[in-house]
Amino acid sequence: MKKLDTAHDLQTRLLAILETVRQEFSSLTDEQLRWKPTATGWSIIECLQHLNLAERFYIRNIQHKIDQLGLIQTAPIDQQLESDLVGKIMLYCVDPQAKIKLPAPGMIRPRSAATLMPAEVMAQFIDLQTLLHTLLNKGIYLDWNQEKVMTLFGNWLKIRLGDTFQMLLAHTERHMKQAMRVKVEMATFAITTNNL
């Protein structure tokens, strides 16, 4: 996998995520965004807030790497991407197709839907995804194999920049699918309730 092709693919996927949020969730009421399929399941707004909490951490670290770039070259150098064991494990754990479900660490677990302000959470989500798109544009000037980013587990466990970008998109896609399932369940629940 080459860096520039991967960056282009990730940007395309990011734009699709933003479009999904605008088309599928922006017209929902606060009550609908807070609706939960089960007592322990997450609502749409909790899915988005979880992504905000996780991505803010990684985006801040990526931003720091890009800020250190200084003068930007006119043409980025492409490279073959390599994943190490940490990257492979983290990508596997957040892959939207993976059956494994790990509990979210406390620091990125969303507060109760009732305490969240849906408009603020959605605005923050859109801002973070837009910033990530910008960071991908600038990040192609960095070495995605050599540069590493601290993980949520601490400074002792770092992940390669290329794996970080891919992990963030996979993680977002995973929870977007979850949010879409909630929307479908909510519609089914409403139809069932109305037919009683």
C-alpha positions as CSV (number, residue, x, y, z in Angstrom):
1,M,0.0,0.0,0.0
2,K,1.4,3.4,-1.0
3,K,1.1,6.5,1.2
4,L,-0.4,8.9,-1.4
5,D,-3.0,6.4,-2.6
6,T,-3.9,5.5,1.0
7,A,-4.2,9.2,1.9
8,H,-6.5,9.8,-1.1
9,D,-8.6,6.8,-0.1
10,L,-8.9,8.0,3.5
11,Q,-10.0,11.4,2.4
12,T,-12.7,10.0,0.2
13,R,-13.9,7.8,3.1
14,L,-13.9,10.9,5.4
15,L,-16.0,12.9,3.0
16,A,-18.5,9.9,2.8
17,I,-18.7,9.9,6.6
18,L,-19.4,13.7,6.7
19,E,-22.1,13.2,4.1
20,T,-23.7,10.4,6.0
21,V,-23.9,12.5,9.2
22,R,-25.5,15.3,7.2
23,Q,-28.0,13.1,5.4
24,E,-28.8,10.6,8.1
25,F,-28.5,12.4,11.4
26,S,-28.8,16.2,11.0
27,S,-32.6,16.1,10.5
28,L,-33.2,14.0,13.6
29,T,-34.6,15.5,16.8
30,D,-32.6,15.6,20.0
31,E,-35.0,12.9,21.4
32,Q,-34.2,10.7,18.4
33,L,-30.5,11.3,18.6
34,R,-30.6,10.3,22.3
35,W,-32.8,7.2,21.8
36,K,-31.1,3.9,22.9
37,P,-32.0,0.5,21.6
38,T,-31.3,-1.1,25.0
39,A,-30.4,0.2,28.5
40,T,-26.8,-0.6,27.9
41,G,-26.6,0.2,24.2
42,W,-25.4,3.5,22.9
43,S,-27.5,6.1,21.2
44,I,-26.5,7.8,18.0
45,I,-25.3,10.9,19.9
46,E,-23.3,8.7,22.3
47,C,-21.6,7.0,19.3
48,L,-20.6,10.4,17.9
49,Q,-19.4,11.7,21.3
50,H,-17.3,8.5,21.8
51,L,-15.6,9.3,18.4
52,N,-15.1,12.9,19.4
53,L,-13.3,11.9,22.6
54,A,-11.1,9.3,21.0
55,E,-10.3,11.4,17.9
56,R,-9.6,14.6,19.7
57,F,-6.8,12.7,21.5
58,Y,-5.2,11.4,18.3
59,I,-5.8,14.5,16.3
60,R,-4.0,16.6,18.9
61,N,-1.0,14.3,18.6
62,I,-1.0,14.3,14.8
63,Q,-1.4,18.1,14.8
64,H,1.7,18.4,17.0
65,K,3.7,16.3,14.5
66,I,2.5,18.4,11.6
67,D,3.2,21.7,13.4
68,Q,6.8,20.6,13.7
69,L,7.1,20.3,9.9
70,G,7.8,24.0,9.4
71,L,8.5,24.7,5.8
72,I,6.3,22.4,3.6
73,Q,7.9,20.9,0.5
74,T,6.2,21.3,-2.9
75,A,5.9,17.6,-3.6
76,P,5.5,14.9,-1.0
77,I,7.6,11.8,-1.3
78,D,5.5,8.6,-1.7
79,Q,6.4,5.5,0.3
80,Q,5.4,1.9,0.8
81,L,3.5,1.7,4.1
82,E,4.5,-0.8,6.7
83,S,2.5,-1.8,9.8
84,D,4.1,-3.1,12.9
85,L,2.5,-5.4,15.4
86,V,0.9,-2.6,17.5
87,G,-0.6,-1.1,14.4
88,K,-1.9,-4.4,13.1
89,I,-3.6,-5.2,16.5
90,M,-5.2,-1.8,16.8
91,L,-6.5,-1.9,13.3
92,Y,-7.9,-5.3,13.8
93,C,-9.7,-4.2,17.1
94,V,-11.4,-1.3,15.4
95,D,-12.1,-2.9,12.0
96,P,-15.8,-2.4,11.2
97,Q,-15.9,-6.1,10.0
98,A,-14.3,-7.5,13.1
99,K,-16.6,-9.5,15.4
100,I,-14.6,-8.7,18.5
101,K,-16.2,-6.1,20.8
102,L,-13.9,-4.4,23.4
103,P,-15.2,-2.1,26.0
104,A,-14.3,1.6,25.5
105,P,-11.7,2.8,27.9
106,G,-13.1,5.1,30.6
107,M,-11.6,8.3,29.2
108,I,-13.3,7.9,25.9
109,R,-16.6,6.4,27.1
110,P,-19.4,9.0,26.4
111,R,-21.5,10.4,29.2
112,S,-25.2,9.5,29.3
113,A,-27.2,10.6,26.3
114,A,-29.5,12.7,28.5
115,T,-26.5,14.9,29.5
116,L,-25.2,15.5,26.0
117,M,-26.2,18.4,23.8
118,P,-26.7,16.9,20.4
119,A,-26.1,20.1,18.4
120,E,-22.8,20.6,20.1
121,V,-21.7,16.9,19.7
122,M,-22.6,16.9,16.0
123,A,-20.8,20.3,15.4
124,Q,-17.7,19.0,17.2
125,F,-17.8,15.8,15.2
126,I,-18.0,17.6,11.9
127,D,-15.2,20.0,13.0
128,L,-12.9,17.1,14.0
129,Q,-13.5,15.2,10.8
130,T,-12.9,18.3,8.8
131,L,-9.6,18.9,10.7
132,L,-8.6,15.3,10.2
133,H,-9.1,15.8,6.4
134,T,-6.8,18.9,6.6
135,L,-4.2,17.0,8.6
136,L,-4.3,14.2,6.0
137,N,-3.5,16.9,3.3
138,K,-0.5,18.1,5.3
139,G,0.5,14.7,6.8
140,I,1.6,13.4,3.4
141,Y,4.8,15.4,3.9
142,L,5.7,13.2,6.9
143,D,7.2,9.7,6.9
144,W,4.2,7.5,7.9
145,N,6.4,4.6,8.8
146,Q,8.9,6.5,11.0
147,E,6.7,9.0,12.7
148,K,4.8,7.6,15.7
149,V,1.9,8.8,17.8
150,M,1.1,8.1,21.4
151,T,-1.9,5.8,22.0
152,L,-4.6,6.1,24.6
153,F,-2.7,3.5,26.6
154,G,0.2,6.0,27.3
155,N,3.5,7.2,25.9
156,W,5.0,3.8,26.3
157,L,2.8,2.4,23.5
158,K,3.0,4.2,20.2
159,I,1.5,3.6,16.8
160,R,2.9,4.5,13.4
161,L,1.4,7.6,11.8
162,G,0.1,5.6,8.8
163,D,-1.5,3.1,11.1
164,T,-3.0,6.0,13.1
165,F,-4.7,7.5,10.1
166,Q,-6.1,4.2,9.0
167,M,-7.2,3.2,12.6
168,L,-9.1,6.5,13.0
169,L,-11.0,6.0,9.8
170,A,-11.8,2.4,10.6
171,H,-12.9,3.3,14.1
172,T,-15.1,6.0,12.8
173,E,-16.7,3.7,10.2
174,R,-17.3,1.1,12.9
175,H,-19.3,3.5,15.1
176,M,-21.0,5.1,12.1
177,K,-22.4,1.6,11.3
178,Q,-23.4,1.2,14.9
179,A,-25.2,4.6,14.8
180,M,-27.0,3.6,11.5
181,R,-28.1,0.4,13.2
182,V,-29.6,2.4,16.0
183,K,-31.4,4.6,13.5
184,V,-32.9,1.5,11.8
185,E,-33.9,0.0,15.2
186,M,-35.4,3.3,16.2
187,A,-37.6,3.3,13.1
188,T,-38.6,-0.3,13.6
189,F,-39.4,0.4,17.2
190,A,-41.6,3.5,16.2
191,I,-43.5,1.4,13.6
192,T,-44.1,-1.4,16.1
193,T,-45.2,1.0,18.8
194,N,-47.6,2.8,16.4
195,N,-49.1,-0.5,15.3
196,L,-50.0,-1.6,18.9
